[in-house]
């Protein structure tokens, strides 16, 4: 999974995810968002653009749920936007669209 910082102009943060959402790759930090934006990321408003996400593994789903929980605990918010069709199908199949913030 590749995360790229796209925009921080309006006080919120926009991050684009590319490739497979599989955060447990050996060459990645324990939390890719923390690796990209620092430990205070969970106190902010973050839009995660999943338009170029090709696939999401079970560990990717676990990572999204873990991030969602940490954002709620620290007063921030994680929004999933432009979700690709393959990822959207998995999210809806698992009925996580009622838990995760989708736009």
C-alpha positions in Angstrom: 0.0 0.0 0.0 1.3 3.4 -0.9 0.0 6.5 0.9 0.6 10.0 -0.5 -0.2 13.3 1.1 -2.3 15.3 -1.4 -3.6 18.4 0.4 -3.7 20.2 3.7 -4.9 23.6 2.6 -8.3 23.8 4.4 -7.2 22.5 7.8 -8.1 18.9 7.0 -5.8 16.4 5.4 -6.3 14.5 2.2 -4.4 11.3 1.6 -4.5 9.1 -1.5 -4.0 5.3 -1.2 -2.7 3.4 -4.2 -2.5 -0.3 -4.8 -3.5 -3.0 -2.4 -4.7 -2.0 1.1 -2.6 -4.5 3.0 -0.8 -2.7 5.8 1.1 -5.7 7.2 3.8 -5.6 4.5 7.3 -6.0 6.0 8.6 -2.8 4.6 5.8 -0.6 6.1 5.7 1.1 9.5 3.2 -0.4 12.0 0.6 2.3 11.1 1.1 3.8 7.6 -0.9 7.0 8.6 1.3 7.6 11.6 4.4 6.9 9.4 3.2 9.5 6.9 1.7 12.2 9.2 2.9 11.6 12.7 1.3 10.5 15.9 -1.1 13.4 16.2 -2.9 12.4 13.0 -5.8 10.9 15.0 -6.7 14.4 16.3 -7.3 15.7 12.8 -9.8 15.4 10.0 -8.4 13.1 7.4 -10.0 12.2 4.0 -8.6 8.9 2.7 -9.0 8.7 -1.0 -9.4 5.1 -2.1 -10.1 5.7 -5.8 -6.8 4.0 -6.8 -7.0 1.2 -4.2 -7.2 -2.1 -6.2 -7.8 -4.6 -3.4 -8.3 -4.7 0.4 -7.2 -7.7 2.5 -8.6 -8.7 5.8 -5.7 -7.0 7.5 -6.6 -3.9 5.5 -10.1 -4.0 6.9 -8.7 -4.5 10.4 -6.4 -1.5 9.9 -9.3 0.7 8.7 -11.4 -0.3 11.7 -8.5 0.3 14.1 -7.8 3.7 12.5 -11.6 4.6 12.7 -11.6 3.8 16.4 -8.4 5.7 17.2 -9.7 8.8 15.3 -12.9 8.6 17.4 -10.9 8.2 20.7 -8.7 11.2 19.9 -11.4 13.6 18.6 -10.5 13.4 14.9 -12.4 11.9 12.0 -11.5 9.5 9.2 -13.5 9.8 6.0 -13.2 7.3 3.2 -13.8 9.0 -0.1 -13.9 8.0 -3.8 -13.8 4.3 -2.8 -13.0 2.1 -5.7 -15.5 -0.5 -6.7 -13.5 -3.6 -5.5 -13.0 -2.0 -2.1 -16.5 -0.7 -1.8 -17.9 -4.2 -2.5 -15.9 -5.7 0.4 -16.9 -2.9 2.7 -20.6 -3.4 1.8 -20.4 -7.2 1.9 -19.0 -6.9 5.5 -21.7 -4.2 6.3 -19.0 -1.8 7.4 -20.6 1.0 5.5 -22.7 1.5 8.6 -19.6 1.8 10.8 -17.0 3.6 8.6 -17.5 7.2 7.4 -18.0 7.0 3.6 -18.5 10.0 1.3 
